[in-house]
Amino acid sequence: MGDRDVLAGLDEIDWAALSHAYGPADDVPGLLRALRSESHDERERAVCELYGNIFHQGSRYQATAYAVPFLAQLAVDAATPDRQEIVHLLASVAIGYDEAHLPRGVDIAGWRAEVGRMRAADPAEELRKIDEWVEAAQDEGERRARSWRRDCYDHAESLRCAQDELGVYDAVRAEVPGLRRLLGDDDPEIRSATAYLLGWFPEEAADSVLALRPLPGSETVTGVLANAIISAGLLSDVELIPRLREHLGGPEPLLRWAAAVALARLGVLNREIIGALASASVDPPKADVVPGVHFMEGDGRAYASQTLAALDVRLPAESVDAVLEGLSRSSEIAVFSMATAALRLTFEEAAPRQLLPFEELTKPQQRVVRVLAELGPETWRWDNFMEILRTWNLPSTHADCRAYAGLDALK
């Protein structure tokens, strides 16, 4: 398979003068070419290395935006193998980890405004605000953690990173019109990945919803349709509401879940929708369809719970109970989103300013603390999980949390 036309101009870029996670980006051209290799192992290695250098742990770099047009050309060329992997990579470099934007979607106006604010900010004033944040720490442990972040802060570097990330997003956005055509590809994996990608670009919504709107009536592959439904909701396609109501009452569990998520995002709420989300918070639809749901890496329980937690209505007690039950059935990294949703619902989105005596907590608050305390050591070993508890001013070690909840000491 030749790559002369698809990668035209690749060698005209001074990749060594660009940077990624590991320094000069002079390895990127070879990795892009390897995506056309006849060897599956070589293609797989190239994808893994690109995730590691131009998208290292969610960060984007100077070289990332330069790679985007070539990735897009590879994705739309039918001679490229494993094109769905390239589409997923494009979505990743555009937005980072998608849970940061869910369930509401990309707030691109807020994102652009924040980068603009950073450009205009006085570095000394920014540092003063961080000093105030450090001083507002509730205890010595939190103060040490905040002081470490303060010591690492560099305004120029933070601004550079923010501008790189927004620049990459805009580079992918520029390719969306061409990528949109992949919704008609013969390969359902490619259609599914494309449906997922389109949901992250609200500024392209006018044309994207027109491309997505026919799918609920024509797409026969469940996973493709589920991703298309979620993206249509993220892009605020209210004209799709009647079709979504049909899927909400239909026989396919995954499509009922997707329709409930999308309808809630569109502001359509009733007992049936809230009930569907609550049910999925306990027993999510099976994730064994191919292609699968890509949002939140297919974690339907977490997505449903986060959707409930984001609603501007007081939920029935049984819905909150459902999220807490779902939390009790989760472990390890799957707990992160579930714990955040449960704490928002039980503490009503406001962390207590100080740790109250356990007896002064409401019954739902007591229950969520007990559920957290009873999670196993495989969950408590994660610093991310303990940071969530610190954010909510709750005991952040397993032993302290169990003692606070009145449970037996760890053996």
TAPE-V8905 format. One record per residue. N is the residue number from 1. RES is the residue in three letters. SS is DSSP state (h for helix, s for strand, l for the rest). PSI is psi in whole degrees, -180 to 180 (* if undefined). D_LAST is the distance of its C-alpha to the last C-alpha in Angstrom with 1 decimal. Layout:
# TAPE-V8905
n;res;ss;psi;d_last
N;RES;SS;PSI;D_LAST
N;RES;SS;PSI;D_LAST
This chain:
# TAPE-V8905
n;res;ss;psi;d_last
1;MET;l;122;60.6
2;GLY;l;158;62.2
3;ASP;l;16;60.7
4;ARG;l;-48;63.9
5;ASP;l;-45;64.4
6;VAL;l;-38;60.8
7;LEU;l;27;59.8
8;ALA;l;134;63.1
9;GLY;l;-5;62.9
10;LEU;h;-41;59.5
11;ASP;h;-3;61.1
12;GLU;h;-10;63.0
13;ILE;l;136;59.8
14;ASP;l;81;58.9
15;TRP;h;-31;55.3
16;ALA;h;-23;54.8
17;ALA;h;-8;55.6
18;LEU;l;158;52.9
19;SER;s;152;49.2
20;HIS;s;-160;45.9
21;ALA;l;-27;42.3
22;TYR;l;19;43.3
23;GLY;s;-143;46.7
24;PRO;s;141;50.2
25;ALA;l;30;50.2
26;ASP;l;-7;52.8
27;ASP;l;-13;50.6
28;VAL;h;-44;50.6
29;PRO;h;-42;54.1
30;GLY;h;-37;53.1
31;LEU;h;-39;50.0
32;LEU;h;-40;52.1
33;ARG;h;-36;54.6
34;ALA;h;-21;51.9
35;LEU;l;-13;51.1
36;ARG;l;4;54.4
37;SER;l;151;53.8
38;GLU;l;-12;54.4
39;SER;l;120;51.2
40;HIS;h;-42;48.2
41;ASP;h;-40;45.9
42;GLU;h;-40;48.0
43;ARG;h;-43;47.8
44;GLU;h;-42;44.0
45;ARG;h;-41;43.7
46;ALA;h;-43;46.0
47;VAL;h;-46;44.0
48;CYS;h;-42;40.7
49;GLU;h;-35;42.4
50;LEU;h;-39;44.0
51;TYR;h;-30;40.7
52;GLY;h;-25;39.5
53;ASN;h;-42;42.5
54;ILE;l;-4;44.3
55;PHE;s;63;41.2
56;HIS;s;112;38.4
57;GLN;l;39;35.2
58;GLY;l;-10;37.3
59;SER;s;151;39.8
60;ARG;s;157;43.5
61;TYR;l;176;46.1
62;GLN;h;-43;49.8
63;ALA;h;-20;50.3
64;THR;h;-46;48.5
65;ALA;h;-34;51.4
66;TYR;h;-29;53.9
67;ALA;h;-24;52.1
68;VAL;h;-50;52.0
69;PRO;h;-35;55.7
70;PHE;h;-40;55.5
71;LEU;h;-41;52.3
72;ALA;h;-41;54.1
73;GLN;h;-39;57.2
74;LEU;h;-40;55.1
75;ALA;h;-36;53.4
76;VAL;h;-7;56.7
77;ASP;l;117;58.5
78;ALA;l;-17;58.3
79;ALA;l;-9;58.6
80;THR;l;127;55.2
81;PRO;l;161;52.5
82;ASP;l;44;49.0
83;ARG;h;-27;50.4
84;GLN;h;-33;47.5
85;GLU;h;-36;45.2
86;ILE;h;-40;47.7
87;VAL;h;-42;47.8
88;HIS;h;-40;44.0
89;LEU;h;-41;44.2
90;LEU;h;-42;46.9
91;ALA;h;-42;44.8
92;SER;h;-48;41.9
93;VAL;h;-25;44.1
94;ALA;h;-44;45.7
95;ILE;h;-7;42.7
96;GLY;l;-143;39.6
97;TYR;l;128;36.5
98;ASP;h;-24;37.7
99;GLU;h;-21;34.8
100;ALA;h;-19;36.1
101;HIS;l;-6;39.2
102;LEU;l;151;38.0
103;PRO;l;1;38.7
104;ARG;l;-21;41.9
105;GLY;l;-179;43.2
106;VAL;l;121;44.6
107;ASP;l;77;45.9
108;ILE;h;-33;48.6
109;ALA;h;-44;50.6
110;GLY;h;-38;47.7
111;TRP;h;-48;46.9
112;ARG;h;-39;50.5
113;ALA;h;-40;50.7
114;GLU;h;-41;47.6
115;VAL;h;-39;49.1
116;GLY;h;-41;52.4
117;ARG;h;-42;50.7
118;MET;h;-38;49.1
119;ARG;h;-37;52.5
120;ALA;h;-9;54.1
121;ALA;l;149;51.4
122;ASP;l;119;52.0
123;PRO;h;-37;49.3
124;ALA;h;-38;49.3
125;GLU;h;-37;48.8
126;GLU;h;-41;45.9
127;LEU;h;-36;44.3
128;ARG;h;-40;44.9
129;LYS;h;-38;43.0
130;ILE;h;-37;40.0
131;ASP;h;-41;40.2
132;GLU;h;-39;40.2
133;TRP;h;-41;37.1
134;VAL;h;-44;35.3
135;GLU;h;-25;36.4
136;ALA;l;3;35.2
137;ALA;l;145;31.5
138;GLN;l;-24;29.3
139;ASP;l;176;27.1
140;GLU;h;-37;27.2
141;GLY;h;-45;24.7
142;GLU;h;-37;26.9
143;ARG;h;-41;30.0
144;ARG;h;-43;29.0
145;ALA;h;-42;28.5
146;ARG;h;-36;31.8
147;SER;h;-37;33.6
148;TRP;h;-42;32.7
149;ARG;h;-37;34.3
150;ARG;h;-42;37.2
151;ASP;h;-27;37.8
152;CYS;h;-8;37.8
153;TYR;l;132;40.2
154;ASP;l;112;43.7
155;HIS;h;-44;46.0
156;ALA;h;-42;48.4
157;GLU;h;-41;45.6
158;SER;h;-42;44.0
159;LEU;h;-42;47.4
160;ARG;h;-45;48.1
161;CYS;h;-43;44.9
162;ALA;h;-41;45.7
163;GLN;h;-37;49.2
164;ASP;h;-45;48.3
165;GLU;h;-44;45.9
166;LEU;h;-36;48.6
167;GLY;h;-39;51.2
168;VAL;h;-43;49.3
169;TYR;h;-46;48.9
170;ASP;h;-31;52.6
171;ALA;h;-42;53.4
172;VAL;h;-40;51.6
173;ARG;h;-39;53.2
174;ALA;h;-23;56.6
175;GLU;h;-7;55.9
176;VAL;h;-43;54.8
177;PRO;h;-40;58.4
178;GLY;h;-39;58.6
179;LEU;h;-29;55.1
180;ARG;h;-30;55.7
181;ARG;h;-20;58.1
182;LEU;h;-10;55.3
183;LEU;h;-20;54.5
184;GLY;h;10;57.4
185;ASP;l;152;56.2
186;ASP;l;-25;56.3
187;ASP;l;117;52.7
188;PRO;h;-28;50.2
189;GLU;h;-40;47.5
190;ILE;h;-42;49.8
191;ARG;h;-42;50.8
192;SER;h;-47;47.1
193;ALA;h;-38;46.2
194;THR;h;-42;49.4
195;ALA;h;-40;48.7
196;TYR;h;-47;45.3
197;LEU;h;-41;46.9
198;LEU;h;-27;49.6
199;GLY;l;-13;47.3
200;TRP;l;6;46.5
201;PHE;l;77;50.1
202;PRO;h;-27;51.3
203;GLU;h;-13;54.4
204;GLU;h;13;55.4
205;ALA;h;-38;54.7
206;ALA;h;-45;58.3
207;ASP;h;-32;58.9
208;SER;h;-40;55.4
209;VAL;h;-32;55.3
210;LEU;h;-33;58.7
211;ALA;h;-35;57.3
212;LEU;h;-30;54.1
213;ARG;h;-37;55.8
214;PRO;l;-20;57.5
215;LEU;h;-41;54.4
216;PRO;h;-17;53.0
217;GLY;h;-14;56.4
218;SER;h;-28;56.9
219;GLU;l;130;53.7
220;THR;l;-9;52.7
221;VAL;l;120;49.4
222;THR;h;-45;46.5
223;GLY;h;-40;44.3
224;VAL;h;-47;47.3
225;LEU;h;-40;48.1
226;ALA;h;-44;44.6
227;ASN;h;-38;44.6
228;ALA;h;-39;48.2
229;ILE;h;-46;47.3
230;ILE;h;-45;44.5
231;SER;h;-40;46.7
232;ALA;h;-38;49.6
233;GLY;h;-44;47.4
234;LEU;h;-29;46.4
235;LEU;l;10;50.1
236;SER;l;42;51.0
237;ASP;l;85;53.3
238;VAL;h;-22;54.1
239;GLU;h;-15;56.9
240;LEU;h;-4;54.3
241;ILE;h;-47;52.9
242;PRO;h;-41;55.0
243;ARG;h;-36;53.8
244;LEU;h;-37;50.2
245;ARG;h;-36;50.6
246;GLU;h;-44;51.9
247;HIS;h;-32;48.8
248;LEU;h;-35;46.6
249;GLY;l;9;48.2
250;GLY;l;-179;48.4
251;PRO;l;-14;46.8
252;GLU;l;113;44.8
253;PRO;h;-41;41.2
254;LEU;h;-38;40.9
255;LEU;h;-31;44.2
256;ARG;h;-44;43.3
257;TRP;h;-48;40.2
258;ALA;h;-42;42.3
259;ALA;h;-41;45.0
260;ALA;h;-43;42.7
261;VAL;h;-47;41.2
262;ALA;h;-42;44.8
263;LEU;h;-41;46.3
264;ALA;h;-41;43.6
265;ARG;h;-32;44.4
266;LEU;l;2;48.1
267;GLY;l;14;47.5
268;VAL;l;112;48.2
269;LEU;l;136;45.9
270;ASN;l;179;46.0
271;ARG;h;-36;43.7
272;GLU;h;-43;43.9
273;ILE;h;-47;42.8
274;ILE;h;-39;39.9
275;GLY;h;-39;38.9
276;ALA;h;-41;39.1
277;LEU;h;-40;36.9
278;ALA;h;-42;34.3
279;SER;h;-42;34.4
280;ALA;h;-23;33.9
281;SER;h;-25;30.9
282;VAL;h;-58;29.2
283;ASP;l;89;31.0
284;PRO;l;158;32.9
285;PRO;l;149;35.9
286;LYS;l;139;35.3
287;ALA;l;29;35.5
288;ASP;l;11;37.2
289;VAL;l;155;40.8
290;VAL;l;122;42.7
291;PRO;l;157;43.3
292;GLY;l;180;40.2
293;VAL;l;133;39.6
294;HIS;l;-22;39.2
295;PHE;h;135;38.2
296;MET;h;35;34.5
297;GLU;h;35;34.4
298;GLY;h;10;34.9
299;ASP;l;86;31.9
300;GLY;h;-32;33.7
301;ARG;h;-49;30.8
302;ALA;h;-40;30.3
303;TYR;h;-43;34.1
304;ALA;h;-43;34.6
305;SER;h;-42;31.9
306;GLN;h;-36;33.3
307;THR;h;-45;36.7
308;LEU;h;-43;35.8
309;ALA;h;-23;34.3
310;ALA;h;-6;37.5
311;LEU;l;142;39.8
312;ASP;l;45;41.9
313;VAL;l;157;41.6
314;ARG;l;121;39.4
315;LEU;l;152;37.5
316;PRO;l;149;37.2
317;ALA;h;-34;33.9
318;GLU;h;-27;33.3
319;SER;h;-41;33.6
320;VAL;h;-42;30.9
321;ASP;h;-37;28.7
322;ALA;h;-41;29.5
323;VAL;h;-41;28.3
324;LEU;h;-37;25.0
325;GLU;h;-43;24.7
326;GLY;h;-39;25.6
327;LEU;h;-42;22.9
328;SER;h;-22;20.3
329;ARG;l;2;21.8
330;SER;l;164;21.8
331;SER;l;163;19.6
332;GLU;l;-138;20.0
333;ILE;l;-21;23.5
334;ALA;h;-18;24.7
335;VAL;h;-27;22.6
336;PHE;h;-55;24.6
337;SER;h;-38;27.8
338;MET;h;-44;26.1
339;ALA;h;-42;24.0
340;THR;h;-45;27.3
341;ALA;h;-46;29.3
342;ALA;h;-40;26.9
343;LEU;h;-38;26.8
344;ARG;h;-41;30.6
345;LEU;h;-39;31.2
346;THR;h;-31;29.1
347;PHE;l;8;29.9
348;GLU;l;48;33.4
349;GLU;l;4;33.5
350;ALA;l;116;33.1
351;ALA;l;138;30.0
352;PRO;l;141;29.7
353;ARG;l;-24;31.2
354;GLN;l;162;28.4
355;LEU;l;114;25.0
356;LEU;l;155;26.0
357;PRO;l;141;24.2
358;PHE;h;-36;22.2
359;GLU;h;-21;24.6
360;GLU;h;-7;27.5
361;LEU;l;154;26.5
362;THR;l;166;28.4
363;LYS;h;-46;26.9
364;PRO;h;-37;26.8
365;GLN;h;-41;25.3
366;GLN;h;-41;22.5
367;ARG;h;-42;22.0
368;VAL;h;-37;21.9
369;VAL;h;-42;19.3
370;ARG;h;-43;17.0
371;VAL;h;-44;17.8
372;LEU;h;-42;17.1
373;ALA;h;-29;13.7
374;GLU;l;-2;12.8
375;LEU;l;151;14.1
376;GLY;l;171;12.1
377;PRO;h;-24;11.4
378;GLU;h;-23;14.9
379;THR;h;-42;16.4
380;TRP;h;-9;14.6
381;ARG;l;-9;15.8
382;TRP;l;124;19.3
383;ASP;h;-34;21.1
384;ASN;h;-41;23.5
385;PHE;h;-45;20.9
386;MET;h;-31;19.8
387;GLU;h;-37;23.5
388;ILE;h;-44;24.2
389;LEU;h;-39;21.9
390;ARG;h;-38;23.6
391;THR;h;-33;26.9
392;TRP;l;14;26.1
393;ASN;l;40;25.0
394;LEU;l;158;21.5
395;PRO;l;131;18.3
396;SER;l;15;17.8
397;THR;l;153;14.3
398;HIS;h;-46;11.4
399;ALA;h;-44;9.7
400;ASP;h;-38;13.3
401;CYS;h;-42;14.2
402;ARG;h;-41;11.6
403;ALA;h;-41;12.6
404;TYR;h;-39;16.2
405;ALA;l;-1;16.1
406;GLY;l;26;14.8
407;LEU;l;165;11.7
408;ASP;l;151;8.7
409;ALA;l;152;6.4
410;LEU;l;142;3.8
411;LYS;l;*;0.0
